[in-house]
Amino acid sequence: MTDTIIATPITTPGMTKPQKQGIITAIACTGFIALAWGLSSPLISQHLERMTASGMTLGWLISLAAVATILSTPFVPKLMSWFAPRTVIIACLLIGAATIPALKIFMAPEAWFLIKFIGSCAFTVVFVIAEIWINQLAPEHLRGRIMGMYGAALAGGMGIGSGLAVLTGIDGWWPFIICAAINLGAVLPFVIWRNAEKIIPTSKKDARFGVMFKIMLAAPTIMMCAVVFGAIEQSMIYFLPVYDTRLGHTEHMARILLLIAAVGNALFQFPMGALADKMNRKLLTAILMSVAFIGPLTMGFVGSNFWALAILAFFYMGLTTALYTVGLVQLGERFKGHQLSAANAGFIVAYGIGSLIVPPLAGKLMDVYNPQGFMWTMAALGAVGLVVVSMRFRR
């Protein structure tokens, strides 16, 4: 099975100007979305905590976004075979931006579930196409560093967005207006770099659902990177502020904690991508999975000591979220051409699976074993990821 879908890596000595512009456009576009995401996450989580005081409800809202990711992603290769990928991205950006003010208009948990589903579908399509674009254009010898820059843009955007949330707070219309405006700003790179190299459309053959699922089965270690990352990212960005307030800190301090974790996330992406260009990528994956297991145990151990928790969250988020960068590097190394669209779609589906399964479980255990059940769930996730990667590493 794997012989029919895996291509030989190609080394490219350099990049043309349109290639560079294409990579910059994709990174800048997704960076804007990440910036808005960083601002919207505490808006959503802390407003929902006020409305329901239920970690389980927040967990289900996060998982609904994951369902949207899983359901929409397999259609991305088909959309890329039917329409110009650039047009698809811009249309989805406009739809996604419109969902932010809708949250303020309909301040009810039931409405938020529908709005979050629509926004998640739209932004998922943008991320999948952008990652395909970057992987298509990145030369093999620079792939890790370019993916590191992409990861840093996402993490940095989320970090700055979290910082904006500290400044704007969560009350009134302005945080929602600013967030929507930032999402609309993601269209600007397409205007500035009009001559960027275009995305290679997906062939009708490789747009079939079966191709994506075959690739997922052929690369379990790569897919596990996405599963663990999706679970950690979605759980930490929404639950970390709630976890901190349940430890006894203020909402303002909780937003500062999220900002510190997001800064760690941003600072580690490029170094980890550079390491992926220099060392054994499977070994690096195993090391990062070990951090995913040990990190939550140590954070639970320090309890309500804010600065100890902040330091640990800084390193935990920085190192474990690099699993996504390293996973994308391995994905681009292994799959080429038209099949890259299906491979990237499978990677995002795996991300969605992690986002779907873990947050509701983490929220439920945080309610039952208040609040340390959250950290116990994250440690168990890391243990599962480490077992899977270690089994494959020994082969």
Buried (B, 14 or more C-beta within 10 A) or exposed (E): EEEEBBEEEEEBEEBEEBBBBBBBBBBBBBBBBBBBBBBBBBBBBBBBBEEEEBBBBBBBBBBBBBBBBBBBBBBBBBBBBEEEBBEBBBBBBEBBBBBBBBBBEEEEBEEBBEBBBBBBBBBBBBBBBBBBBBBBBBBBEBBBBBBBBBBBBBBBBBBBBBBBBBEBBBEEEEBBBBBBEBBBBBBEBBEEBEEBBEBBBBBEEBBBEEBBBBBBEBBBBBBBBBBBBBBBBBBBBBBBBBBBBBBEBEBEBBBBBBBBBBBBBBBBBBBBBBBBBEEEBBEBBBBBBBBBBBBBBBBBEBEEEBEBBBBBBBBBBBBBBBBBBBBBBBBBBBBBEBBBBBBBBBBBBBBBBBBBBBBBBBBBBBBEEEBBBBBBBBBBBBBBBBEBBBEBBEE
